[in-house]
């Protein structure tokens, strides 16, 4: 949810209210929540590929976890889904790639 001030917010069930998450930007993609519910896993997509960070909900501290370089971007249309395992050791990237084949035909004789 976006507040009137343009801050991104999440629903805090214990407080029964929306709270702003410091350091969360409008272009961020939330890809998960830590097991303890204290931090968000966030993907920040840049020119070379997504950066995966953990943002602590209460104070906005950002911990860099990984850069996901997209080496061969030819034909890539979109990143569909990013995910991270709870142990933070595996990152899954699902993307759409458009490919085509070109055939050179010789004249029929």
C-alpha positions as CSV (number, residue, x, y, z in Angstrom):
1,X,0.0,0.0,0.0
2,X,1.2,3.5,-0.7
3,X,0.5,6.3,1.8
4,X,-0.5,9.8,1.0
5,X,3.1,10.8,1.4
6,X,4.2,8.2,-1.2
7,X,5.7,5.8,1.3
8,X,5.3,2.1,0.9
9,X,3.5,0.4,3.8
10,X,2.8,-3.1,5.0
11,X,0.0,-4.3,7.3
12,X,1.2,-5.0,10.8
13,X,-1.2,-7.5,12.3
14,X,-0.1,-7.1,15.9
15,X,-0.7,-3.3,15.7
16,X,-3.7,-3.7,13.5
17,X,-2.4,-0.8,11.3
18,X,-0.4,0.1,8.2
19,X,3.3,0.9,8.9
20,X,5.8,2.5,6.6
21,X,8.9,0.5,5.8
22,X,12.0,2.7,5.8
23,X,14.3,2.1,2.8
24,X,11.6,0.4,0.7
25,X,11.4,2.1,-2.6
26,X,8.6,2.3,-5.1
27,X,10.6,0.3,-7.7
28,X,11.3,-2.5,-5.2
29,X,9.8,-6.0,-5.6
30,X,9.0,-7.7,-2.4
31,X,9.8,-11.4,-3.0
32,X,9.4,-12.8,0.5
33,X,9.4,-12.5,4.2
34,X,11.8,-13.9,6.7
35,X,10.6,-16.7,8.9
36,X,10.6,-14.4,11.9
37,X,8.6,-11.8,10.0
38,X,11.0,-9.0,10.9
39,X,12.5,-8.5,7.5
40,X,11.4,-8.4,3.8
41,X,13.4,-10.0,1.0
42,X,13.4,-7.4,-1.9
43,X,14.6,-7.4,-5.4
44,X,16.0,-4.2,-6.9
45,X,16.3,-4.5,-10.6
46,X,19.1,-2.7,-12.3
47,X,20.9,-2.6,-15.6
48,X,22.9,-5.7,-15.0
49,X,20.3,-7.7,-13.2
50,X,18.5,-7.9,-9.9
51,X,20.1,-7.1,-6.5
52,X,18.6,-9.1,-3.7
53,X,18.5,-7.3,-0.3
54,X,16.9,-7.9,3.1
55,X,15.2,-4.9,4.7
56,X,14.4,-4.8,8.4
57,X,10.8,-3.7,8.7
58,X,11.2,-1.7,12.0
59,X,14.4,0.3,11.2
60,X,14.9,0.1,7.4
61,X,18.4,-1.4,7.7
62,X,19.3,-2.9,4.3
63,X,21.5,-6.0,4.1
64,X,22.9,-6.8,0.6
65,X,22.5,-10.6,0.0
66,X,23.4,-11.1,-3.7
67,X,23.6,-9.7,-7.2
68,X,22.0,-11.9,-9.8
69,X,23.9,-11.1,-13.1
70,X,21.9,-11.8,-16.2
71,X,24.7,-12.7,-18.5
72,X,22.9,-13.5,-21.7
73,X,19.9,-11.1,-22.0
74,X,19.3,-11.6,-25.7
75,X,15.6,-12.2,-26.3
76,X,14.7,-11.6,-22.7
77,X,11.3,-10.0,-22.4
78,X,10.7,-9.9,-18.6
79,X,11.6,-11.3,-15.3
80,X,8.4,-13.2,-14.2
81,X,9.3,-14.3,-10.7
82,X,12.2,-14.0,-8.2
83,X,12.3,-16.1,-5.0
84,X,14.8,-16.9,-2.3
85,X,14.9,-19.8,0.1
86,X,14.6,-19.2,3.8
87,X,18.2,-20.1,4.4
88,X,19.2,-17.4,1.9
89,X,21.4,-19.8,-0.1
90,X,19.3,-20.3,-3.2
91,X,17.8,-17.7,-5.5
92,X,15.4,-18.6,-8.2
93,X,14.9,-16.4,-11.3
94,X,12.1,-17.1,-13.8
95,X,12.1,-15.1,-16.9
96,X,10.6,-15.0,-20.4
97,X,12.8,-15.2,-23.4
98,X,11.7,-14.9,-27.0
99,X,13.7,-16.9,-29.5
100,X,13.4,-17.6,-33.2
101,X,15.1,-19.6,-35.8
102,X,16.2,-18.3,-39.2
103,X,16.7,-20.8,-42.0
104,X,18.5,-20.0,-45.2
105,X,16.8,-21.8,-48.0
106,X,18.6,-22.7,-51.2
107,X,16.7,-22.4,-54.5
108,X,15.0,-25.7,-55.5
109,X,16.7,-27.3,-58.5
